[in-house]
Amino acid sequence: MIDITSVFTIILVTAGIFFLLIGSIGTIRLPDFYSRTHATSKSDTLGMMLVIIGLIIYEGFTIDGGKLILVLLFILLANPIGAHALARAALHAGLKPTFEDHKKEDKEG
Amino acid sequence: MDSFFLYAAVILTAIIAVPAYRVVKGPTVFDRLVGTNAIATKTIVLICLIGYIFDRIGMFIDITLAYAILGFVGSLTIAKYFSSDKVNVRFDD
């Protein structure tokens, strides 16, 4: 039988996986390294958060639910920090963000 | 519900192949690190789902925590290594 918690879990996990898919598509389509960090750090974190919140609801008030909350909080902090460190390292290594779109507009405009 | 978690895990495994393409193709080493970060986050979620499929949730959540911490420290170390002067990965052409 499908009770209310299962319905919430199904909705949240599906939404989470949808955002993970969008994040990975962004990693492929975006032209430049710096724009790709947007895709991975933001939408992946949101997708992961939705899935784990869905699992917490499915788990209920148990020790494992508490551990899941710990996983959620850790990744909520770790993912953006990792992406920031990566972008900073790339900038320090001299990787220039590309601005082709603007260059074309300047020439035509 | 178990079959739903199974389908979710299968779809997530298929999604992991997309950043793997970025890791293979990525022109610069930092693109590859972005792809690896993306795969790491998806693997974390995948381990949680597999934990629910095998009904041994307590054990798998510990695995997820350990994996998340090690993945995070690893990616920070690699980022710091590639931005140091020891590596001649320069892009200021």
Backbone of each chain as ProteinMPNN parsed JSONL, in Angstrom:
{"seq_chain_A": "MIDITSVFTIILVTAGIFFLLIGSIGTIRLPDFYSRTHATSKSDTLGMMLVIIGLIIYEGFTIDGGKLILVLLFILLANPIGAHALARAALHAGLKPTFEDHKKEDKEG", "coords_chain_A": {"N_chain_A": [[0.87, -1.172, 0.0], [0.462, 2.287, -0.633], [1.606, 4.78, 1.312], [1.555, 8.138, 2.748], [4.157, 8.954, 3.217], [5.655, 7.482, 1.425], [4.79, 8.544, -0.964], [5.752, 11.162, -0.803], [8.478, 10.555, -0.747], [8.904, 9.392, -3.256], [8.314, 11.518, -4.965], [10.277, 13.413, -4.195], [12.721, 12.052, -4.599], [12.61, 11.574, -7.321], [12.596, 14.205, -8.309], [15.096, 14.992, -7.401], [16.813, 13.334, -8.861], [16.26, 14.27, -11.353], [17.375, 16.853, -11.238], [20.028, 16.137, -10.908], [20.493, 15.024, -13.377], [20.188, 17.293, -14.985], [22.35, 18.765, -14.092], [24.494, 17.208, -14.964], [24.136, 17.319, -17.701], [24.601, 19.996, -18.057], [27.308, 20.017, -17.455], [28.334, 18.989, -19.755], [27.397, 20.57, -21.9], [28.106, 23.24, -21.46], [30.298, 25.935, -22.43], [32.752, 26.56, -21.237], [35.346, 26.17, -18.749], [34.841, 27.514, -16.313], [32.146, 28.027, -16.419], [31.252, 25.484, -16.324], [31.715, 24.709, -13.722], [29.657, 25.935, -12.421], [27.514, 24.271, -13.132], [28.136, 21.758, -11.988], [28.547, 22.269, -9.231], [26.273, 23.605, -8.246], [23.731, 22.533, -9.259], [24.091, 19.847, -8.88], [24.401, 19.693, -6.105], [21.89, 20.544, -5.284], [20.293, 18.529, -6.398], [21.265, 16.304, -5.054], [20.582, 17.004, -2.464], [17.765, 16.968, -2.549], [17.264, 14.259, -3.046], [18.319, 13.073, -0.74], [16.809, 14.249, 1.244], [14.363, 13.165, 0.599], [14.928, 10.498, 1.239], [15.34, 10.755, 3.952], [12.799, 11.398, 4.832], [11.516, 9.05, 4.179], [12.869, 7.386, 5.884], [12.309, 8.305, 8.463], [12.092, 9.06, 12.074], [14.805, 7.948, 13.066], [18.002, 6.545, 14.11], [19.426, 6.183, 11.793], [18.194, 8.029, 10.179], [19.127, 10.336, 11.368], [21.83, 10.087, 10.787], [21.674, 10.321, 8.047], [20.936, 12.968, 7.846], [23.295, 14.087, 8.693], [24.943, 13.379, 6.531], [23.715, 14.874, 4.566], [24.137, 17.542, 5.498], [26.913, 17.65, 5.437], [27.621, 17.33, 2.726], [26.328, 19.465, 1.693], [27.958, 21.501, 2.536], [30.456, 20.686, 1.571], [30.483, 20.383, -1.232], [30.131, 22.955, -2.642], [32.45, 24.196, -1.604], [34.483, 22.609, -2.585], [34.187, 23.056, -5.351], [34.719, 25.771, -5.428], [37.391, 25.833, -4.585], [38.522, 24.518, -6.685], [37.987, 26.245, -8.868], [39.41, 28.454, -8.055], [41.983, 27.433, -8.042], [42.277, 26.94, -10.747], [42.149, 29.527, -11.776], [44.417, 30.552, -10.598], [46.284, 29.018, -11.89], [46.24, 30.152, -14.292], [44.231, 29.835, -16.14], [42.208, 31.216, -18.525], [38.985, 32.677, -18.484], [36.683, 32.207, -21.173], [35.526, 34.56, -23.532], [34.015, 34.437, -25.942], [31.459, 35.01, -26.948], [31.027, 37.681, -26.329], [33.105, 38.825, -27.764], [32.359, 38.373, -30.414], [30.019, 39.865, -30.529], [31.022, 42.415, -30.135], [32.428, 42.826, -32.468], [30.449, 42.717, -34.475], [28.667, 44.65, -33.52]], "CA_chain_A": [[0.0, 0.0, 0.0], [1.287, 3.491, -0.766], [1.149, 5.806, 2.255], [1.921, 9.509, 2.366], [5.615, 9.166, 3.203], [6.213, 6.942, 0.179], [4.495, 9.485, -2.059], [6.73, 12.258, -0.723], [9.815, 10.047, -1.104], [8.99, 9.197, -4.712], [8.373, 12.831, -5.627], [11.552, 14.095, -3.935], [13.859, 11.358, -5.224], [12.539, 11.811, -8.769], [13.049, 15.582, -8.577], [16.545, 15.048, -7.183], [17.524, 12.714, -9.985], [16.096, 15.187, -12.492], [18.374, 17.928, -11.152], [21.354, 15.559, -11.163], [20.611, 14.894, -14.84], [20.411, 18.628, -15.554], [23.725, 19.157, -13.765], [25.481, 16.515, -15.813], [24.003, 17.864, -19.062], [25.307, 21.287, -18.035], [28.752, 19.775, -17.502], [28.727, 18.685, -21.136], [27.082, 21.571, -22.921], [28.604, 24.598, -21.226], [31.491, 26.051, -23.271], [34.011, 26.972, -20.616], [35.532, 25.486, -17.473], [34.237, 28.219, -15.19], [30.681, 27.861, -16.434], [30.917, 24.104, -15.941], [31.683, 24.552, -12.252], [28.288, 26.255, -11.971], [26.604, 23.135, -13.286], [28.368, 20.656, -11.057], [28.46, 22.577, -7.797], [24.952, 24.024, -7.778], [22.566, 21.67, -9.489], [24.351, 18.543, -8.253], [24.116, 19.788, -4.675], [20.429, 20.585, -5.094], [19.749, 17.2, -6.683], [21.636, 15.402, -3.956], [19.808, 17.381, -1.268], [16.38, 16.499, -2.688], [17.206, 12.804, -2.892], [18.58, 12.653, 0.641], [15.651, 14.643, 2.056], [13.351, 12.139, 0.353], [15.28, 9.292, 1.995], [15.145, 11.033, 5.382], [11.356, 11.284, 5.097], [11.191, 7.619, 4.129], [13.492, 6.724, 7.031], [11.61, 8.686, 9.688], [12.935, 9.506, 13.191], [15.667, 6.887, 13.611], [19.42, 6.926, 14.122], [19.887, 6.277, 10.399], [17.725, 9.317, 9.661], [20.073, 11.345, 11.846], [23.074, 9.979, 9.998], [21.412, 10.877, 6.71], [20.993, 14.43, 7.969], [24.725, 14.44, 8.71], [25.448, 13.305, 5.15], [23.15, 16.019, 3.847], [24.813, 18.786, 5.888], [28.322, 17.658, 5.015], [27.77, 17.56, 1.292], [25.865, 20.839, 1.454], [29.116, 22.395, 2.708], [31.679, 20.249, 0.901], [30.451, 20.506, -2.682], [30.526, 24.293, -3.112], [33.828, 24.541, -1.251], [35.345, 21.926, -3.547], [34.131, 23.732, -6.65], [35.401, 27.067, -5.287], [38.835, 25.605, -4.551], [38.922, 24.146, -8.049], [37.993, 27.429, -9.73], [40.515, 29.318, -7.616], [43.23, 26.828, -8.504], [42.369, 27.137, -12.198], [42.48, 30.936, -12.012], [45.822, 30.741, -10.221], [47.119, 28.358, -12.899], [46.299, 30.993, -15.475], [43.192, 29.489, -17.117], [41.424, 32.439, -18.766], [37.613, 32.413, -18.945], [36.569, 32.62, -22.58], [34.403, 35.497, -23.728], [33.831, 34.544, -27.396], [30.195, 35.631, -27.375], [31.145, 39.154, -26.322], [33.995, 39.322, -28.84], [31.616, 38.448, -31.684], [29.062, 40.997, -30.52], [31.719, 43.706, -30.317], [32.82, 43.046, -33.876], [29.294, 43.052, -35.312], [27.954, 45.824, -33.015]], "C_chain_A": [[0.915, 1.233, 0.0], [0.789, 4.516, 0.265], [1.814, 7.136, 1.916], [3.438, 9.653, 2.308], [6.201, 8.621, 1.911], [5.966, 7.908, -0.966], [5.506, 10.617, -2.031], [8.095, 11.772, -1.183], [9.938, 9.934, -2.61], [9.118, 10.535, -5.408], [9.758, 13.442, -5.455], [12.706, 13.391, -4.634], [13.817, 11.572, -6.73], [13.016, 13.215, -9.102], [14.554, 15.671, -8.416], [17.306, 14.477, -8.35], [17.385, 13.583, -11.218], [17.14, 16.29, -12.429], [19.774, 17.386, -11.357], [21.567, 15.411, -12.664], [20.909, 16.248, -15.456], [21.842, 19.074, -15.296], [24.714, 18.495, -14.687], [25.349, 16.991, -17.258], [24.724, 19.202, -19.145], [26.802, 21.082, -18.115], [29.202, 19.539, -18.93], [28.561, 19.906, -22.023], [27.798, 22.893, -22.695], [29.992, 24.754, -21.839], [32.783, 26.103, -22.487], [34.113, 26.322, -19.253], [34.749, 26.179, -16.369], [32.717, 28.084, -15.214], [30.315, 26.434, -16.057], [30.899, 23.942, -14.435], [30.321, 24.964, -11.701], [27.432, 25.006, -11.986], [26.849, 22.116, -12.193], [28.098, 21.097, -9.628], [27.017, 22.874, -7.419], [23.884, 22.969, -8.005], [22.814, 20.28, -8.919], [24.008, 18.588, -6.776], [22.617, 19.796, -4.443], [19.824, 19.211, -5.331], [20.036, 16.238, -5.554], [20.796, 15.717, -2.727], [18.39, 16.84, -1.359], [16.301, 15.0, -2.466], [17.356, 12.441, -1.427], [17.447, 13.099, 1.549], [14.522, 13.633, 1.853], [13.645, 10.893, 1.165], [15.073, 9.522, 3.479], [13.669, 10.88, 5.713], [10.955, 9.812, 5.111], [11.717, 6.901, 5.368], [12.757, 7.065, 8.328], [12.599, 9.03, 10.795], [13.715, 8.315, 13.75], [17.107, 7.39, 13.593], [19.901, 7.082, 12.688], [19.396, 7.573, 9.776], [18.649, 10.431, 10.099], [21.36, 11.313, 11.073], [22.869, 10.552, 8.604], [21.445, 12.4, 6.767], [22.448, 14.882, 8.015], [25.294, 14.415, 7.305], [24.983, 14.529, 4.382], [23.921, 17.289, 4.17], [26.238, 18.805, 5.37], [28.445, 17.987, 3.542], [27.291, 18.957, 0.933], [27.024, 21.81, 1.602], [30.245, 21.998, 1.771], [31.636, 20.559, -0.587], [30.796, 21.91, -3.161], [31.971, 24.644, -2.785], [34.782, 23.877, -2.235], [35.364, 22.641, -4.882], [34.85, 25.074, -6.585], [36.911, 26.874, -5.305], [39.336, 25.287, -5.952], [39.016, 25.382, -8.934], [39.145, 28.348, -9.357], [41.843, 28.766, -8.109], [43.385, 27.059, -10.005], [42.75, 28.575, -12.509], [43.949, 31.18, -11.701], [46.729, 30.117, -11.264], [47.092, 29.121, -14.207], [45.232, 30.682, -16.494], [42.29, 30.705, -17.29], [39.996, 32.033, -19.105], [37.436, 32.946, -20.354], [35.367, 33.533, -22.722], [34.073, 35.588, -25.204], [32.561, 35.316, -27.718], [30.375, 37.142, -27.403], [31.998, 39.61, -27.486], [33.192, 39.43, -30.129], [30.706, 39.66, -31.663], [29.824, 42.293, -30.768], [31.997, 43.927, -31.79], [31.605, 43.45, -34.679], [28.716, 44.392, -34.882], [28.63, 47.135, -33.443]], "O_chain_A": [[2.006, 1.207, 0.569], [-0.307, 5.06, 0.122], [2.54, 7.248, 0.928], [3.961, 10.379, 1.463], [7.128, 9.207, 1.351], [6.819, 8.079, -1.837], [6.056, 11.001, -3.063], [8.795, 12.471, -1.915], [10.952, 10.33, -3.185], [9.922, 10.69, -6.327], [10.354, 13.928, -6.416], [13.578, 14.049, -5.202], [14.862, 11.733, -7.359], [13.757, 13.406, -10.066], [15.224, 16.344, -9.199], [18.31, 15.038, -8.789], [18.294, 13.631, -12.047], [17.735, 16.635, -13.451], [20.629, 18.075, -11.914], [22.665, 15.637, -13.171], [21.764, 16.365, -16.334], [22.477, 19.682, -16.158], [25.665, 19.128, -15.146], [26.349, 17.062, -17.972], [25.368, 19.518, -20.146], [27.504, 21.863, -18.758], [30.338, 19.857, -19.281], [29.452, 20.248, -22.8], [28.073, 23.606, -23.66], [30.792, 23.82, -21.785], [33.828, 25.726, -23.017], [33.099, 25.958, -18.658], [34.071, 25.523, -15.578], [32.075, 28.032, -14.165], [29.227, 26.178, -15.541], [30.145, 23.12, -13.914], [29.867, 24.449, -10.68], [26.724, 24.7, -11.026], [25.912, 21.654, -11.543], [27.468, 20.354, -8.875], [26.567, 22.433, -6.362], [23.207, 22.552, -7.065], [21.871, 19.599, -8.517], [23.405, 17.657, -6.241], [22.12, 19.142, -3.525], [18.957, 18.767, -4.579], [19.175, 15.459, -5.144], [20.348, 14.809, -2.027], [17.859, 16.315, -0.38], [15.396, 14.512, -1.789], [16.615, 11.602, -0.915], [17.14, 12.416, 2.526], [13.812, 13.284, 2.796], [12.731, 10.286, 1.723], [14.677, 8.606, 4.2], [13.315, 10.307, 6.743], [10.159, 9.381, 5.945], [11.112, 5.942, 5.85], [12.6, 6.205, 9.195], [13.779, 9.263, 10.535], [13.341, 7.743, 14.774], [17.397, 8.494, 13.132], [20.681, 7.985, 12.383], [20.084, 8.161, 8.942], [18.935, 11.354, 9.337], [21.926, 12.352, 10.736], [23.763, 11.187, 8.044], [21.929, 13.047, 5.839], [22.803, 15.92, 7.456], [26.04, 15.314, 6.917], [25.752, 15.144, 3.643], [24.318, 18.031, 3.271], [26.726, 19.84, 4.917], [29.264, 18.816, 3.147], [27.786, 19.564, -0.017], [27.09, 22.818, 0.899], [30.928, 22.866, 1.228], [32.651, 20.96, -1.156], [31.675, 22.058, -4.01], [32.648, 25.304, -3.573], [35.761, 24.483, -2.67], [36.424, 22.818, -5.483], [35.508, 25.481, -7.542], [37.634, 27.636, -5.947], [40.415, 25.717, -6.359], [39.992, 25.559, -9.662], [39.78, 28.948, -10.224], [42.719, 29.516, -8.539], [44.484, 27.339, -10.484], [43.569, 28.829, -13.392], [44.642, 31.902, -12.419], [47.827, 30.619, -11.507], [47.829, 28.79, -15.135], [45.29, 31.195, -17.611], [41.681, 31.175, -16.33], [39.795, 31.138, -19.926], [37.968, 34.002, -20.699], [34.323, 33.308, -22.111], [33.864, 36.691, -25.708], [32.544, 36.157, -28.617], [29.951, 37.814, -28.343], [31.705, 40.618, -28.129], [33.299, 40.417, -30.858], [30.62, 40.4, -32.643], [29.361, 43.165, -31.503], [31.837, 45.03, -32.313], [31.666, 44.391, -35.471], [28.317, 45.195, -35.726], [28.153, 48.217, -33.099]]}, "seq_chain_B": "MDSFFLYAAVILTAIIAVPAYRVVKGPTVFDRLVGTNAIATKTIVLICLIGYIFDRIGMFIDITLAYAILGFVGSLTIAKYFSSDKVNVRFDD", "coords_chain_B": {"N_chain_B": [[8.136, -0.011, -2.965], [10.795, -0.75, -2.956], [11.333, -1.494, -5.584], [11.178, 0.947, -6.766], [13.403, 2.302, -5.728], [15.324, 0.733, -6.894], [14.975, 1.268, -9.651], [15.579, 3.987, -9.605], [18.273, 3.87, -8.873], [19.356, 2.604, -11.093], [18.835, 4.464, -13.109], [20.383, 6.539, -12.135], [22.913, 5.438, -12.351], [23.134, 5.404, -15.082], [23.189, 8.133, -15.527], [25.64, 8.787, -14.486], [27.412, 8.259, -16.482], [27.527, 10.476, -18.072], [29.085, 12.716, -16.937], [31.407, 11.242, -17.005], [32.092, 11.204, -19.652], [32.856, 13.848, -19.889], [35.121, 13.778, -18.299], [36.823, 12.214, -19.824], [37.033, 13.682, -22.208], [37.632, 16.286, -21.497], [39.284, 19.343, -22.136], [41.176, 20.713, -20.439], [43.019, 20.0, -17.401], [41.546, 20.767, -15.285], [38.941, 20.628, -16.143], [38.624, 17.932, -16.138], [38.766, 17.472, -13.418], [36.437, 18.712, -12.585], [34.574, 17.031, -13.759], [35.146, 14.721, -12.308], [34.42, 15.495, -9.743], [31.689, 15.766, -10.156], [30.981, 13.121, -10.676], [31.626, 12.018, -8.213], [29.74, 13.169, -6.466], [27.401, 12.087, -7.485], [27.881, 9.405, -7.05], [27.794, 9.279, -4.293], [25.079, 9.679, -3.773], [24.171, 7.451, -5.054], [25.172, 5.351, -3.493], [23.697, 5.677, -1.196], [21.138, 5.041, -2.158], [21.525, 2.389, -2.913], [21.954, 1.342, -0.443], [19.364, 1.367, 0.52], [18.2, -0.452, -1.154], [19.402, -2.866, -0.421], [18.526, -3.044, 2.14], [20.138, -2.625, 4.373], [20.632, -0.177, 5.894], [22.034, 1.295, 7.83], [24.744, 0.532, 7.668], [25.404, 1.288, 5.042], [25.104, 4.022, 5.068], [27.203, 4.847, 6.638], [29.276, 4.154, 4.937], [28.737, 5.963, 2.913], [29.221, 8.412, 4.2], [31.975, 8.198, 4.778], [32.971, 8.025, 2.189], [32.172, 10.493, 1.122], [33.638, 12.313, 2.662], [36.31, 11.565, 2.141], [36.369, 11.915, -0.633], [35.979, 14.634, -0.83], [38.216, 15.711, 0.509], [40.175, 14.687, -1.119], [39.669, 15.944, -3.62], [40.144, 18.564, -2.953], [42.869, 18.453, -2.348], [43.989, 17.762, -4.802], [43.259, 19.966, -6.307], [44.721, 21.946, -5.007], [47.253, 21.001, -5.516], [47.503, 21.246, -8.282], [47.454, 23.929, -8.596], [49.789, 24.765, -7.62], [53.293, 25.773, -7.99], [54.851, 23.716, -8.663], [53.925, 22.211, -10.65], [53.945, 22.165, -14.139], [51.563, 23.132, -15.32], [50.376, 25.305, -17.216], [48.343, 27.965, -18.443], [48.6, 30.425, -19.512], [48.856, 31.358, -22.295]], "CA_chain_B": [[9.146, 1.042, -2.826], [12.127, -1.242, -3.285], [11.571, -1.445, -7.031], [11.402, 2.351, -7.145], [14.806, 2.623, -5.452], [16.149, 0.033, -7.89], [14.934, 2.019, -10.912], [16.303, 5.243, -9.385], [19.712, 3.591, -8.883], [19.766, 2.288, -12.475], [18.871, 5.728, -13.864], [21.524, 7.327, -11.657], [24.131, 4.874, -12.937], [23.205, 5.88, -16.467], [23.547, 9.56, -15.518], [27.057, 8.93, -14.155], [28.212, 8.154, -17.714], [27.642, 11.775, -18.758], [30.34, 13.388, -16.55], [32.571, 10.426, -17.392], [32.49, 11.7, -20.972], [33.596, 15.093, -19.68], [36.445, 13.451, -17.751], [37.657, 11.702, -20.915], [37.249, 14.662, -23.27], [37.937, 17.613, -20.962], [40.575, 19.834, -22.646], [42.172, 21.018, -19.413], [42.989, 19.061, -16.279], [40.519, 21.2, -14.335], [37.652, 20.083, -16.595], [38.547, 16.547, -15.667], [38.458, 17.486, -11.978], [35.01, 19.035, -12.435], [33.83, 15.806, -14.045], [35.311, 13.769, -11.204], [33.574, 15.976, -8.648], [30.29, 15.451, -10.453], [30.784, 11.678, -10.489], [31.69, 11.719, -6.777], [28.455, 13.511, -5.831], [26.366, 11.113, -7.894], [28.139, 8.117, -6.4], [27.326, 9.375, -2.905], [23.633, 9.442, -3.773], [23.934, 6.071, -5.492], [25.423, 4.432, -2.379], [22.539, 5.764, -0.298], [20.019, 4.292, -2.747], [21.83, 0.955, -2.845], [21.725, 0.973, 0.951], [17.935, 1.082, 0.723], [17.835, -1.66, -1.896], [19.869, -4.037, 0.326], [17.899, -3.014, 3.469], [21.133, -2.494, 5.468], [20.817, 1.249, 5.666], [23.031, 1.857, 8.75], [26.1, 0.292, 7.158], [25.695, 2.009, 3.808], [25.232, 5.46, 5.313], [28.591, 5.078, 7.081], [30.118, 4.135, 3.732], [28.523, 7.23, 2.194], [29.919, 9.497, 4.9], [33.423, 8.065, 4.57], [33.269, 8.334, 0.79], [32.019, 11.937, 0.884], [34.745, 13.043, 3.292], [37.56, 11.304, 1.426], [36.292, 12.536, -1.955], [36.13, 16.08, -0.703], [39.609, 16.035, 0.824], [40.966, 14.358, -2.311], [39.558, 16.946, -4.689], [40.832, 19.782, -2.495], [44.323, 18.265, -2.451], [44.373, 17.804, -6.221], [43.152, 21.355, -6.778], [45.857, 22.721, -4.47], [48.485, 20.55, -6.177], [47.627, 21.741, -9.652], [47.646, 25.384, -8.647], [51.127, 25.111, -7.096], [54.244, 26.053, -9.078], [55.662, 22.518, -8.962], [53.383, 21.534, -11.837], [53.999, 23.151, -15.243], [50.286, 23.188, -16.047], [50.121, 26.739, -17.34], [47.436, 28.252, -19.566], [48.693, 31.831, -19.937], [49.527, 31.36, -23.614]], "C_chain_B": [[10.52, 0.54, -3.221], [12.366, -1.151, -4.78], [11.811, -0.006, -7.465], [12.858, 2.719, -6.893], [15.714, 1.952, -6.48], [16.151, 0.812, -9.203], [15.718, 3.324, -10.773], [17.805, 4.988, -9.463], [20.178, 3.308, -10.311], [19.845, 3.581, -13.281], [20.082, 6.547, -13.448], [22.822, 6.78, -12.228], [24.279, 5.312, -14.382], [23.644, 7.34, -16.496], [25.028, 9.733, -15.235], [27.899, 8.892, -15.421], [28.413, 9.517, -18.357], [28.872, 12.54, -18.265], [31.565, 12.56, -16.911], [33.048, 10.846, -18.778], [33.301, 12.992, -20.831], [34.987, 14.793, -19.144], [37.355, 12.983, -18.888], [38.021, 12.839, -21.857], [37.887, 15.936, -22.745], [39.248, 18.165, -21.463], [41.593, 20.057, -21.529], [42.01, 20.038, -18.252], [41.88, 19.465, -15.322], [39.139, 20.759, -14.804], [37.495, 18.66, -16.104], [38.215, 16.522, -14.185], [36.991, 17.826, -11.756], [34.183, 17.79, -12.692], [33.936, 14.814, -12.898], [34.466, 14.185, -10.011], [32.122, 15.61, -8.893], [30.027, 13.965, -10.23], [30.766, 11.348, -9.009], [30.343, 12.023, -6.115], [27.397, 12.499, -6.207], [26.602, 9.769, -7.243], [27.65, 8.138, -4.961], [25.84, 9.06, -2.859], [23.355, 7.992, -4.131], [24.136, 5.098, -4.334], [24.256, 4.466, -1.406], [21.383, 4.928, -0.847], [20.274, 2.803, -2.653], [21.639, 0.456, -1.417], [20.267, 0.63, 1.175], [17.524, -0.156, -0.044], [18.218, -2.891, -1.099], [19.309, -4.063, 1.747], [18.925, -3.076, 4.593], [21.57, -1.041, 5.463], [21.949, 1.779, 6.541], [24.424, 1.72, 8.193], [26.384, 1.187, 5.956], [25.795, 3.516, 4.048], [26.616, 5.765, 5.841], [29.522, 5.083, 5.874], [29.978, 5.462, 2.993], [29.287, 8.359, 2.858], [31.416, 9.414, 4.648], [33.783, 8.473, 3.147], [33.187, 9.83, 0.533], [33.216, 12.687, 1.434], [36.02, 12.837, 2.495], [37.54, 11.96, 0.052], [36.532, 14.02, -1.882], [37.584, 16.44, -0.445], [40.478, 15.772, -0.402], [40.886, 15.448, -3.356], [40.209, 18.244, -4.27], [42.334, 19.645, -2.688], [44.761, 18.369, -3.899], [44.315, 19.236, -6.725], [44.348, 22.153, -6.286], [47.136, 22.335, -5.192], [48.616, 21.184, -7.554], [47.77, 23.247, -9.698], [49.024, 25.752, -8.12], [52.09, 25.228, -8.265], [55.021, 24.792, -9.454], [55.209, 21.91, -10.291], [53.4, 22.543, -12.986], [52.719, 23.081, -16.057], [49.939, 24.67, -16.158], [49.199, 26.982, -18.526], [47.63, 29.671, -20.07], [49.49, 31.87, -21.238], [49.429, 32.723, -24.253]], "O_chain_B": [[11.328, 1.297, -3.76], [13.456, -0.782, -5.217], [12.555, 0.244, -8.413], [13.489, 3.367, -7.728], [16.732, 2.51, -6.888], [17.207, 1.001, -9.807], [16.431, 3.727, -11.692], [18.539, 5.786, -10.047], [21.27, 3.724, -10.7], [20.79, 3.786, -14.043], [20.734, 7.174, -14.283], [23.731, 7.543, -12.555], [25.386, 5.561, -14.86], [24.389, 7.745, -17.389], [25.629, 10.71, -15.683], [29.001, 9.442, -15.436], [29.367, 9.705, -19.111], [29.659, 12.988, -19.099], [32.649, 13.112, -17.104], [34.247, 10.848, -19.056], [34.285, 13.21, -21.538], [35.943, 15.483, -19.499], [38.538, 13.324, -18.908], [39.175, 12.962, -22.266], [38.615, 16.605, -23.478], [40.276, 17.525, -21.246], [42.745, 19.642, -21.65], [40.999, 19.343, -18.139], [41.327, 18.618, -14.621], [38.252, 20.536, -13.981], [36.411, 18.228, -15.711], [37.467, 15.655, -13.732], [36.364, 17.292, -10.842], [33.227, 17.503, -11.972], [32.963, 14.147, -12.548], [33.866, 13.343, -9.343], [31.408, 15.199, -7.978], [28.997, 13.583, -9.674], [29.989, 10.497, -8.574], [29.858, 11.237, -5.301], [26.59, 12.091, -5.372], [25.651, 9.06, -6.915], [27.147, 7.131, -4.461], [25.386, 8.28, -2.023], [22.435, 7.373, -3.596], [23.381, 4.136, -4.191], [23.862, 3.437, -0.856], [20.729, 4.199, -0.103], [19.364, 2.031, -2.351], [21.225, -0.681, -1.191], [19.953, -0.291, 1.93], [16.593, -0.851, 0.364], [17.469, -3.868, -1.079], [19.582, -5.004, 2.492], [18.597, -3.548, 5.682], [22.695, -0.705, 5.092], [22.743, 2.606, 6.091], [25.209, 2.667, 8.232], [27.46, 1.775, 5.852], [26.492, 4.213, 3.311], [27.169, 6.823, 5.538], [30.439, 5.9, 5.788], [30.962, 6.02, 2.508], [29.923, 9.17, 2.184], [32.058, 10.418, 4.342], [34.77, 9.174, 2.921], [34.02, 10.386, -0.183], [33.756, 13.58, 0.78], [36.735, 13.794, 2.198], [38.552, 12.499, -0.395], [37.194, 14.604, -2.74], [38.133, 17.342, -1.078], [41.401, 16.532, -0.693], [41.904, 15.845, -3.922], [40.766, 18.96, -5.102], [43.002, 20.58, -3.132], [45.782, 18.988, -4.201], [45.19, 19.68, -7.469], [44.928, 22.94, -7.034], [47.995, 23.176, -5.46], [49.702, 21.61, -7.949], [48.165, 23.798, -10.725], [49.404, 26.922, -8.161], [51.769, 24.839, -9.388], [55.76, 24.786, -10.439], [55.961, 21.208, -10.967], [52.918, 23.664, -12.824], [52.743, 22.986, -17.284], [49.278, 25.221, -15.278], [49.276, 26.261, -19.521], [46.906, 30.1, -20.968], [50.627, 32.341, -21.284], [49.93, 32.924, -25.359]]}, "name": "protein", "num_of_chains": 2, "seq": "MIDITSVFTIILVTAGIFFLLIGSIGTIRLPDFYSRTHATSKSDTLGMMLVIIGLIIYEGFTIDGGKLILVLLFILLANPIGAHALARAALHAGLKPTFEDHKKEDKEGMDSFFLYAAVILTAIIAVPAYRVVKGPTVFDRLVGTNAIATKTIVLICLIGYIFDRIGMFIDITLAYAILGFVGSLTIAKYFSSDKVNVRFDD"}
